[in-house]
Amino acid sequence: MGKFLFLSLIVFFSKSQAFCCQLNKKESEYLIQARKSLYLEQIIPSLSENQYGEKKRALIELAQRGIEKSKEKNAEEFVKICNPLREGRILSPKIGIYKKERNVFIEALVWEISLLLGCDRWICPSIPINIHGSLATFQPYYETTAFYERFIVEDSPLPLAISQENFWILTFFTLLIGHSDLNGTNITYNDKGYFLLDNDWAFPGENNPIIKNNSYLTVPIIVAWIDFLEANIPLQNDSLEKIEGIRQKWLEKEQDLISYFKYSYLCRELNPSQLDAFWERWKRILKTPIPSQASLRFWIQNIFPKYFINHRKTQQLVYQFSRYSCPTVRMMPKEKLGPMSILHFLGPCLKNRYKRYYECEQTREHVLDLLSWTQSLYPEFL
């Protein structure tokens, strides 16, 4: 009996050790991939120009410290920073946070593309990790202020001043990656300027303004910058000169981008339609002439005209709808919205809250009118 118990204990501890090794291997798998990817700096000059290796090594080191820190407590003991649908917890203000239930490769990809194009001052560093047995995004901890207004009233001023050329380039970048979740609540900033933390919804597979996904309406690109007053201000000549210089620099990095998409492990999950849509945006943003004195909204309306179809009529319908209160829906627009906020309301918000709108007597008729109008605007997409 004693011999049998001894052998059973050996088997148990062997299995436990193997299981722990497996967990440790899983925890380090993504960091190993990240370290291997440092070689990209040697073959892609644009990454080297912007200290890709130095910045990514520092991020890997923080992520490793975060994983070790996570072993000191149960997941529930770390301070939660996000809503229950998107778990995010602070490992330590000096180390960083981890976020689950996200597209971790896209979020990291957005940061690395921003490095390649020299825009990383606006994008939070991100890297995939395995923590507490689950895939997650690791980010350093940053104090930021959020704008908090999901829907932007047309021509509201920006919450933080920014130079005209930087505003245009920031808009170019978020359009280029096809940011699909840059509504007002995800506009964040600190004492150094705008700094976007939530970038996991990007690289859509098409550039149409609104599409039907199963029985829901979705908007592939939501870039709220277009709704602000600053997007309606004519471009100054000195700003135009600086913007054209940056566009030319980006065009010179095209081969580097091609190489990056080919060799980076973060791009393995991108499908051909996502890449095709990216290069189509690239062509429109960088190769369409910018007229003197043009406003940003006017110029974007020229390169993405389908986003502005019957804008005024749609704006009026959404405004009329917002006047009817629905006790089960908190986020209702109260004034006339900018073009991107209107699409955001018609797409994701009707998708997520349609049932509650329909079940609410005050809004049932109006939500049906809005859906009918949306389908008449975009019949080829819906």
TAHU-V124261 format. One record per residue. RES is the residue in one small letter. SS is DSSP state (A for helix, B for strand, O for the rest). PHI is phi in whole degrees, 0 to 359 (none if undefined). Layout:
res->[RES	RES]
ss->[SS	SS]
phi->[PHI	PHI]
//
This chain:
res->[m	g	k	f	l	f	l	s	l	i	v	f	f	s	k	s	q	a	f	c	c	q	l	n	k	k	e	s	e	y	l	i	q	a	r	k	s	l	y	l	e	q	i	i	p	s	l	s	e	n	q	y	g	e	k	k	r	a	l	i	e	l	a	q	r	g	i	e	k	s	k	e	k	n	a	e	e	f	v	k	i	c	n	p	l	r	e	g	r	i	l	s	p	k	i	g	i	y	k	k	e	r	n	v	f	i	e	a	l	v	w	e	i	s	l	l	l	g	c	d	r	w	i	c	p	s	i	p	i	n	i	h	g	s	l	a	t	f	q	p	y	y	e	t	t	a	f	y	e	r	f	i	v	e	d	s	p	l	p	l	a	i	s	q	e	n	f	w	i	l	t	f	f	t	l	l	i	g	h	s	d	l	n	g	t	n	i	t	y	n	d	k	g	y	f	l	l	d	n	d	w	a	f	p	g	e	n	n	p	i	i	k	n	n	s	y	l	t	v	p	i	i	v	a	w	i	d	f	l	e	a	n	i	p	l	q	n	d	s	l	e	k	i	e	g	i	r	q	k	w	l	e	k	e	q	d	l	i	s	y	f	k	y	s	y	l	c	r	e	l	n	p	s	q	l	d	a	f	w	e	r	w	k	r	i	l	k	t	p	i	p	s	q	a	s	l	r	f	w	i	q	n	i	f	p	k	y	f	i	n	h	r	k	t	q	q	l	v	y	q	f	s	r	y	s	c	p	t	v	r	m	m	p	k	e	k	l	g	p	m	s	i	l	h	f	l	g	p	c	l	k	n	r	y	k	r	y	y	e	c	e	q	t	r	e	h	v	l	d	l	l	s	w	t	q	s	l	y	p	e	f	l]
ss->[O	A	A	A	A	A	A	A	A	A	A	A	A	A	A	A	A	A	A	A	A	A	A	A	A	A	A	A	A	A	A	A	A	A	A	A	A	A	A	A	A	A	A	O	A	A	A	A	A	O	O	A	A	A	A	A	A	A	A	A	A	A	A	A	A	A	A	A	A	A	O	O	O	O	A	A	A	O	B	B	O	O	O	O	O	O	O	B	B	B	B	B	O	O	O	B	B	B	B	O	O	O	O	A	A	A	A	A	A	A	A	A	A	A	A	A	O	O	O	A	A	A	B	O	O	O	B	B	B	B	B	O	O	B	B	B	B	B	B	O	O	O	O	O	B	B	O	O	O	O	O	O	B	O	O	B	O	O	O	O	O	O	O	A	A	A	A	A	A	A	A	A	A	A	A	A	O	O	O	O	O	B	O	A	A	A	O	B	B	B	O	O	B	B	O	B	O	O	O	O	O	O	O	O	O	O	O	O	O	O	B	B	B	O	O	B	B	B	O	O	O	O	B	A	A	A	A	B	A	A	A	A	O	O	O	O	A	A	A	A	A	A	A	A	A	A	A	A	A	A	A	A	O	A	A	A	A	A	A	A	A	A	A	O	A	A	A	O	O	O	O	A	A	A	A	A	A	A	A	A	A	A	A	A	A	A	A	O	O	O	O	O	O	O	O	A	A	A	A	A	A	A	A	O	A	A	A	A	O	O	A	A	A	A	A	A	A	A	A	A	A	A	O	O	O	O	O	O	O	O	O	O	O	O	O	O	B	O	A	A	A	A	A	A	A	A	A	A	A	A	A	A	A	A	A	A	A	A	A	O	O	O	O	A	A	A	A	A	A	A	A	A	A	A	A	A	A	O	O	O	O	O]
phi->[none	299	295	295	297	299	295	297	296	299	298	299	293	296	294	298	295	296	295	297	297	296	298	299	296	295	299	266	306	287	289	297	299	297	296	299	286	298	296	302	298	283	249	236	305	297	290	297	302	252	56	304	299	298	290	285	300	298	293	299	298	297	298	298	297	295	297	295	297	295	281	281	219	288	305	292	276	278	293	278	242	238	288	300	284	222	295	219	224	276	285	184	302	275	251	158	230	231	230	251	55	223	275	293	287	295	299	291	298	302	296	290	294	296	296	299	264	74	244	289	294	256	237	289	301	216	209	289	221	245	220	53	78	227	291	208	260	259	224	300	276	228	278	222	249	259	292	77	272	300	257	266	294	306	67	290	287	301	290	219	295	210	297	299	294	292	297	296	292	298	294	306	295	292	291	301	284	68	300	257	217	268	274	300	290	259	274	235	205	222	291	261	130	292	210	272	259	245	233	277	260	201	56	292	272	204	245	286	290	206	223	262	244	58	259	251	262	227	245	298	229	232	234	291	307	297	278	281	305	298	285	252	266	303	284	281	299	292	293	301	298	293	297	296	296	289	300	295	298	297	300	291	264	302	295	296	296	301	296	298	299	285	251	285	294	289	264	298	270	287	265	303	293	294	291	300	295	299	292	292	296	305	296	293	288	262	244	269	302	254	293	299	69	288	270	298	295	299	293	294	298	286	267	229	298	292	285	240	300	48	303	296	296	296	302	294	296	295	296	298	299	291	283	264	282	230	298	269	237	276	271	240	292	250	223	288	263	286	301	288	293	297	298	299	293	293	270	304	288	292	298	280	239	304	299	292	299	292	285	273	300	292	245	303	297	284	291	293	299	295	296	297	295	299	293	288	288	235	298	287	262	254]
//
